[in-house]
Amino acid sequence: MSKSSKSRMPDRINVGVSIYIRKGEQSLWENGIFQNCLYLVMLLKRSPRVKNTYLVTGGGDGGPEDAKRFLQDSPVPLIDMETATSKLDVMIEMSAQLNREWSVKFRERGGKIITMRVGNDYVIDIERMVFNLQHALLISGAPYDEVWTLPEYEKSCAPYFQTLFRAPVKLMPHLWSPIVLDREAAKLPEGQTFGYQPGRRRWRVGIFEPNVCMVKTSYIPMLSCEVAHRENPDMLERVWAFNTFKLKDHAAFSGFANSLDYVRHGLGNFEGRFPFAQIVPSHVDAVVSHQWENPQNYVYYEALHGGYPLIHNSHLIDDTGYRYHDFDCEEGGRALVRAFAEHDENLQSYRATASKFLRKLDPESEENVRIYTEAIESVYART
């Protein structure tokens, strides 16, 4: 096959998205990247240039059998790497990093490889090197035709990716659908409903930052709750800091937490990780969040979908929620106080604004399908 015939895009192509599968239990709620894979294949199924779409199992020690329960509602079939070699025209590296040897052979037979980076790899990689943690991104030398990433990483990661992967970088729309959230909410016990319930005299606040990397931690949200509590000691019923269970016995974190009035007044709880739809109906009225160079997050979308007041510092979610800026926990506290005063009265307009924004994220929207389809076409056109 000549080089030119290799590069010519067929009328319709077969596309795979890599997903990390290990033996044992896995959940779509473990991290955002699994849901990223799901939303991307939902979109690709709608593309007029895509004939078939697959999830490709790789990276871990599990295979399609291990993934059956984990991905029982997948809209596309699962195949292994060996099958992908002969079946696919385009491989999108997402959850599982591709082997260099496989990548070279795949491209030699005319396949295109796109790596989609949906985490703040620059910060993650630096932290793991500095603190001698288990590696994340490996620079394997695998060849890529293009790097896709999200608008939230334009400043911190796009040049990093372009230099490391020796391939052009393109910013792609973030995708989200309530499908996973709604399925989880349907499992709630009788009497529990997902969605904000107005009329409570005091609010229960939820903080959901993962605390595994400096880009999303509980520190600023906890301080914002402290500011709000100092201003109105009768406003908060409870502050639930999820994903902090492993931190609560750490001397530095414990000292920080115990310096806060709301903690000393018995209003603070430090818990593990739970699916958002599972824990919010019974424990949370408002969500307080913080990010550093990571302003597009699924927990924002989940809160907005449920009409919950979202106190945030993101510039990429339009006019939704109650925004404060940067690391300003004082402004964050004031935003929480304002939300408490206004949210019930403005709930209908809040929901309308949130719905308008969330529609832009729909993987099956005509606009998003067009953008991703044209991005694949441009890979072929450039080569």
N, C-alpha and C positions, 0 to 999 in steps of 0.2 A: 504493500500500500504506500502510495507516495505521500510526502508530507502535506501537500495541498489537499489531497483527498481525506487525509486524517483530520484536517482542520475544518473541513466544510461541515456545517451543522445540518444534520438530517431534518426533515420536516417535523418529525416528532421523535423525542428522545426518552430514554429510560434514565431516571435519576434516583440515586440512593443517598440517604442521610445516615451517617454513622452514629451508633448509640452504644454506650458502654454497658455491657451486661456481665454481671458477676453471678456466681452460684449463690443460692439462697434468696432471701426476701429483698425486694427493692420496692421503692415507692416513687410515684411521680412527684411527691412532696419533699423528697430528700434535698433537692436543689432545683434551681430554675432551669438548668440546661436540659433536663429530661422533657419538661414542658415545651421548651424551645423546639426540640426535635419534633414533637407532636404537632405544634402549630405550623412548622415549616412544611411538613408533609401534607397537612391539610391544604395549605396554599398551593403546593406543587400539583396536587390532584386537580386543581382548577385551571392550571395553566394550559392554554391551547397548544403549546409546543411540547408538552410532556405527555408521553404515551403511557408510561407506568412509573409509579413511585414506590420506593421500598425503604424500610428501615434496615440498616445493615449492622448486624451484631459484631462487635469487635472490642478489642482493648482489654477486656476482663477475662476471667476464667469460665464464664458462662456462655451458653449458646441459646438458640431459639427456644428450646424447651424450658430453660430457666426464665425466659422472658414472657412466657405465655400468660401468667397471672399478672405480672407487672404491666404488660401491655395488652391486656385482654380486650380493651376497647380501641386498639389501634385501628385507624382507618385504612392502613396499608399493610401488605404482607411483610414478614421478616425474612431476610435471607442472610447467609453467612458470607464471609469475605471471599471464599473460593467461588461461590456462585456469582458474587458481584463482579468478579473479574471478567466474566464472559457476557454478563447480562446488561451491564450499565454502560451508558455513554458519559455520564457525569456523576462524580462522587462529591458530595458535600461533607467534608469533615466537620463534625459538630461535637458530639459527646465523647467519642472514642478517637484518639489520635491514630493516624494511619501509619503503618509500617513503611519505612523507606523503600525496602525492596519491592513490596507490593505496589507502591505508588509509581516507581520507575517503570515497572512492567506494564501497569495500567495505562500510563501515558504513552509508552512505546507503541501500544496497539491503537492509539488514537483517542483514548479517554481524556477527559478534562477533570481537574481536581480543584475544587474551591475549598478553602478553609474558612469557616465562619466562627469568629471569636466573639463570644457573648459574655465574657468576664473581663474584669480589669487585670489582665495578665501582667502588665508592667508592675503594678504594686504587689500582686501575688508572688511573682517570680522573685522580686527583690526581697520580700519578707522571708521567703523560704530559703534563699541563699544566705541572708544575713543571720537568720536565727537557726540555721541548720535543720530545717524542716524537710519532710519528704517532698521531693520535686513535684512540680505541676507540669508546666509546659516544657517539653523536650525539644531541643533544636536538633532534629534528627537528620537534617539535610534532605528531607523529602521534598520533591518538586511541587510547586503550586502554580496554577494559572492565575489565580486571583485570591485576595483576602477580603472577606466580607466582615464588617463589624458594625456596631451600632453608633448612632449619633452621640451617645453619652461618652464614648471613648475617643472622640475626635481629637481632643487635646492630649490626653495622657497616653493613648496607646496607638493611634493610627501610624505615626512615624516609626514607632517601635516595631510594629508588625511589618511595615514595608521594608525596613532594613534587615530584620531577622529572616523573613521569608523570601526576600528577593523577588517580590511580586507586588503589583499595584494593589492599593487598598480602596475599597468602595464602602461608603456608609449606606446601610440598608435600614428600612423601617423596622422598628420593634413590633413584634407580633404578639397578640394575646387574644384569647377567647375565654368566655366564662364556662366553657364546656367541662373542664376538669373541676372547677369550683362547684358548679351546679350538681355534678354527680356526687361529690362529697357531701354537699348540703342535703341531698336527697336521703342520705343515710342517717340524718340526725334523729335522735330519739323523739318520740311523740311529745308535743308540747314545746319543742324548740324550733325556732325559725331563723334562718339566716337573713339578716337585714336589720338596719338600725331601727330601734324602738324608741320613739320620743316619750318625754314625760318623766324621766327619772330625776329625782331631786339631787342626786350626786352621781358623778360619772366614775366608771371603772375604765381605766386607761390601759391599753395594751401596747407594749414595745416589742417589736418582732425582729430587730436587727440580729443577724446570725452570729456576730462576735467571733468570726474566724479570721478576719482580715480587717485592717484599719479603715477600709472604705465604708464599712457599715457596722457601727457599734452602738451600744446602748448609752454611752456617756452623755451626749448632748440631749437625747430625749429624757433621760433621768434628770438632768439639770433643768430642762424646760418644765418638767413636772414639779420640780422643787420651786421654781420661780412662781408658777401658778399657785402652788399650795401656800406659799408665803403671802401672796396677794389675797387669796380667798381660801382660808383653812377649811371651809365647809364645802368646797367644791368636789374634792376627790374622795371617793369611797375606797378605791384600791388602785394601785399601780402594779400591773403584772409585767415584769421584765422577763420575757421568754428567751430561750437560748442562753441563759446565764447560769444554769445549774452548776456547770463545771467551774464557773468563776467565783461563786459566792464564798468559797473557802480560801480563795487567793488573797494574800495579805493586802496587796495594793487595792484590789477591787473592793474587798470587805471594808477597808478603811475609808475608801471613797464613798461607798454606799451608806455606811453608818454615820457619815458626817452630815447627811441630808435630813432635814426636819421630817419630811414625810415618812422616811424609813424609821426614824426614831419614834415617830408617833404611831407606828404599827400599821402603816398603810402600804408597805412595800412587800412584794412577793417575787421570788426569783425561781424560775421554773425552767424545764427542758424545752424540747422542740415539739410542736404539735401542728397538724394541718390547720390552716387559718379558719376554714369553714367549720371545723370541728370544735374549736375552742372559743371563737368569738361570740356565738349566740348566748352562751351561758356565763361569760366572764368579762366581755369587753363592750364598751359603748363608744370609745374613741381610740384612734391610733395616732401615736406620736412617733415620728421617724427622723432619721438623719442619714445622710450619705455624703461621701467625699469623692467627687469624680465618678459617681455611679447613680445618676438621677433618673434612670428608667428601671423601675422595679415592679415585679408582679404583685407584691403585697400592697402597693399603691392602688393597682388596678382592682384587686380583690376588695379592698376597703371601699373604693369608689363605687364599684358594682353593687355593694350592699348599702350604699347611702351613708356609710359611717363617716363621721368627721375625721378627715386626714390632716394632721398637722405635719408639714413637710418643708424641705428646703430645696425642692427640685424646680429647675427652670424649664423642664421639658414635658410637663404635663398640663400645659395651657393654663387656664384660669381656675382649675379645679382645686378643691381643698382649701386649707388655710396656710398660706405660705409665710415662712420666715427666711432669712438669708444666711447662707454660708454656715458659720459656726456660732451664730448669735443665739445662745440659749435664753437670753433675756427676752429677745423678740419672740423666740419659740414659746416661752411661757405666756407672753401676752397673746400670742395667736391661739393658744389653748383656752385662755380665759375668754377671748372673743368668740371662739367656737361654742363654748358652753353657753354664752349669753344669746347667740344668734341662731344656732343650728336648727332647733326645733321649729322656729318661726319661718326659716328659709328653706326647709327641707325639700319642698317641691322644686324650687329653682335649683337647689344643689344637685338633686338627682338628674334634672334635665341637663345641666352643664356637664355632669359626669358622663351621662350617656352619650352626649355629642362627642366628647373626647374619646371615649372607649370605642366608638364606631370606627375611628381612624386606625385602630390597632387590629381590626378584624382580619384574620388570615385569609378569609374567603372574599374580602371586598375586591371589587373590580380594580381599584387603584393599586392596592398592594400586590395583587396578582400581576398586574401590568408591570410594575417596577421590578419585581423579581424575575419575570420572564425576560424583560429587556436586558437585565444584568447578565443572564445566562447567554443570551444572543450576543452580547457585546464581547464575552470571552471568546466565542468562536470567531467573531468578526476581527478581533485584534490579532489573533494568531493565524 
